[in-house]
Amino acid sequence: MARALSTCNGRANLFGSSTSNLLSPSSVCYRPLVVRMSREQPYWANIEADVETHLKEAIPIRHPVSVFEPMHHLAFAAPRTTAPALCIAACELVGGHRSQAMAAASAIQLMHAAASAHERLPLTDRTRPKTKPATERKFGPNIELLTGDGIVPFGFLLLADSLDSAQNNPDRVLRVMTEIARATGSQGVVDGQFREFIISQSDEEEAVDASSIEYVSRKKEGELHACAAACGAILGGGSEAEIEKLRSYGLYAGTIQGMLFGIGRNQKGVREMVENLRALALKEVESFKNREIEAISSLVEPELSFV
């Protein structure tokens, strides 16, 4: 596959020659990686609780129950992501109020949930991803497939309902819709899912370029977080420079999430890649020196220990 991050909106490769190392699929579980992320701080927990409350109010189990019960379940059954919380944090960093970005953060959570539902559908033994064990399911694959499809437009409906001429936000909301559609579509999360599937089908003897691992992390988690941070800054009234800096920060922060918890989890060489990303991420928020950046910076403060 093409060398990852050779360019990304004009950015140079993050890791230099280090990404040219080869990893075999069997090395992915070489040794367990125990990670405690500073996202557990009260600030992040408080945001996540607010987003969850908003979603529970937006998706109550109501008539028809056959539609809303699986939708409600899948919205909260997805693996945890920090992207919705980052959307809120970015909005607050540029001077906005949490309520301005709540609909966008909720929509991002729903997009993540839909992608996760589709990704974890049971497949035949021949095509089942080797890195994803089968999981117990509350609903049949047909229901989860259709519900995942239904969650996506519902996310955009939440954004449409947040239009408020009194806040002069229609243009901002429309821009956020475009950002989310781009990040979660075929050039973003879906691309990452496809690349991860291809990697998962590799024979154990076949070497996998580490840049492909990084590419999947950037596409799946990196671009979702980049979108989230940019959307928060847009809705909070940030300048174009602030929006782009937070977009870059989100890209690096999300790729770190993929390296630590996604396809890159538990593999050799992850420490150096994460440290390089972390340095780049922190540089992006340095210009917000007159504001409270400790909270948002803590998202990329991992504590790694190998056992």
Buried (B, 14 or more C-beta within 10 A) or exposed (E): EEBBBEEBEEEEBBBEEBBEBEBBBEBBEBEEBEBEBBBEBEBBEEBBEBBBEBBEEBBEEEEEEEBBBBBBBBBEBBEEBBBBBBBBBBBBBBEBBBBBBBBBBBBBBBBBBBBBBBBBEEEEEEEBBBBBEEEEBEBEEEBBBBBBEBBBEBBBBBBBEBEEEEBEBEEBBEBBBEBBBEBBBEEBBBBBBEBBBBBBBBEEEEEBBBBBBBBBBBBBBBBBBBBBBBBBBBBBBBEEEBBBBBBBBBBBBBBBBBBBBBBBBBBBBBBEBBEBBBEBBBEBBEEBEEEEBEBBBBBBBBEEEEE
